[in-house]
Amino acid sequence: MKVLVTGGMGFIGSHVAEFYAKRGAEVVCVDNLSRAELLKRQSVVNPIYNHDYLERNFPSVKLIKQDVRDFGALLPLMQDVDLIVHTAAQTAVTTSVTDPGQDFTVNAQGTFNVLEAARRSDSNPAIVYCSTNKVYGDNVNTVPVSEEDTRYRFADRAGITEVFSIDRCEHTPYGCSKLTGDLYVQDYGHLYGLRTGVFRMSCIYGTRQLGVADQGWVMWFTLATLSGQPLTIFGDGKQVRDVLYVTDLVEAYDAFYNSTLRQGVFNTGGGPDNTLSLLELLDILKELTGIQSELSFADWRPSDQKVYISDLSRIRDTLGWTPKIGPREGMERIVEWARTLSMGE
């Protein structure tokens, strides 16, 4: 088996690479290392941590510095692969607002390039696409919520299903570009017969996530707490997400690959049983570390959802998949990992 992972030296991509390398697959990681440039400015960890981790622990994994926006370079890499896991993306809502052009070319054009290269491949590879709950945009905020001491809660449902409306609402450029890729993946599956799995992910967290202030909030709060950095909460901190540990996510991808499904769209997160508000996360961090972070509050960000929880009925019923690692165990794991790092200046 041969697996190609775009964004393979990033957080999710590196875990995909590790998963398949441990199972004896030939793994190729394609990444332009653009996130490393961002992390040089914002992060407290080594900006090429995942590159170094894979190189050191999995020397059989081939690491290629390449950009998914370069179709000519991408095409020959796709010719003999069995599975493409497309994780490469511009991942921050805030960046999409300030630089929508880059957001579009990476997320929309880059995804089109991956699909077109796969369509031309002789090996007819399966494709897993990392989509996002942001495809539902501001419509999520039309769902009634109740307010409690530390969180908001959906008032009329347990979670959001895959048929929830994506229309007539604000998405931000990030939501639009990821939705463009999401729809193209679905259409290439139905029109050209490719095997395509679209995973609309909620909050994914875990070890080796190099979170920053505007993306990867669970890890960012953890790293900032341990390094004594102040934290800014946008909104009131009661916003809730279902959180999913990254190794559970990779098992969901593999469940699709090993299924008989030709196409599928799946809301993928921790579901109703694995949720946290920002304030609740800070309480767990204080309990695990003994550190109370210095907090400030700012205005809500564009299209921020007060509550987002994935309804896992479809992915459970069609792939037999459910999360294994709860928020408490997941937080213990990432705090332990973060403590091993040499905190930057």
C-alpha positions, 0 to 999 in steps of 0.5 A: 500500500502506498499513501500520499499525505499532503500537508504531511509535516503538519499536525494531522498529516504527520499523525496520518503518516505515522499511522500508516508507516507503523502498518508497513505502508509506503508513505510520502509526505508533501508539504511546503512548510509554510506553517513553519514560517508562521510558527517562527513568529507566533509559536513557542515550539520548534517550527519544523517539529513534525518534520524532525519527528518523522525524519527521526522516528520513521526514516522510511517516510519520504518527505518532499518539500512541495506546494499543492498549488504547483500542479506540474510538480504534484501530478507525477507524485500521484501516479502509483498511490492507493490513498491520498489524505489531503490535509494541506490547507490554510487553516486560520479564519483570521488569516483568511480575512486579512489575506483571502487570496492566499486562502483561496489559492491554497484551499480551493486551487490546491484541492482542485489540483489534488483532485485533478492529479488523482483523476489522471492517476493510473492507480485510481487512488481513494481520497480523504479530504479534511473539510471543516464545520465552518462549511455550515457558516453562521447558520449554526448560530440560528440554532437556539441555545441556552446559556449556563454558568460555563457554557452554551448548549444547543436547546433543541438538538444534540448536534449538527447533521450533514444535511444542515444548511450551508446556504444564505449565511456568512462563512468568511473566506476560510469557510468559503474556500474549504466549502469549495474544496468540499463540493469539488471532492464530492463532485469528482467522486460522483462524476469521475467515479473516484472514491472520496471521503469528506470529513467535516471536522470539528475541533481536532487536538492532540500531541504535536499540534503546534497551536497558535493564537488564531488556530488550534485553540486547545493546544494554544491554551495549553502551550500558553499556560505552561509558558506563562503567556497571557491568553485572549478569549474572543467572546465570553468563553462559553462557546462550546466545541466537540473535541476529538483526539487526533488518533481517533480522527486518523482511525476514522479516515482508515475506516473509510478507506477499508470500507466498501463505500465509494463516496461519503460526507461525515461530520467528524468530531467528539460528538455530544459526549466529548465537548468543552467550552473555553472556560471549562478547558481553562479549568482543566488546565489549572487542575492539571498544571496548577497554573492560572493563566492571565486572561483578557477578553475581546470581541467575537470574531467573524462567524464564530459559532457559539456552539458547534457539536457534530452529530455522529450518527452517519459516521457511526452507522456507516463506518462503525466508528466512534471516538475512544479518547475523552477530553480529560484523557486527551488533555492529560496526554497533551499536557504531558507532551507539552511539558517535554518541549523546550519552551521558546523565547 
